[in-house]
Amino acid sequence: MLTIDHTHVTIPLTFREPGYDPLKDFTPIAGVGQYYNAMAASSKTGIRSLRDLAAWLKANPGQHNFGIPAAGSIPQFAGLIVGHIPVGFGSLTDLIEHHRSGQLRVLAVIRDSGYVLQ
């Protein structure tokens, strides 16, 4: 079975009973690719950095909705672009063009070393 991070990270963190144990029920055989996850904010929020996000969270109690692509990337990104979801997570590959177009702002890339957005 070829899988991505959703089976081992997203689903176990968002569902109480995912129906499997990601550490016990899978045996890794080989890595075939790599991609980076990222956090992005809707341009509608004005959040342009992690510092801005911290200030926004303090100034907007009760509006702390975060999107994850558990139901699919397309619904989450649509919600981010129109401002229904203030902050979301996804693969950098999915987010980068929306960042470049100004629809979203990538705030952080989750990986073991730095990354420069171009």
Secondary structure, 3 states (H helix, E strand, C coil): CCCCHHHHHHHHHHCCCCCCCCCCCCCCCCCCCCCCEEEEEEHHHCCCCHHHHHHHHHHCCCCCCEECHHHCHHHHHHHHHHCCCCEEEEEHHHHHHHHHHCCEEEEEEECCCCCCCC
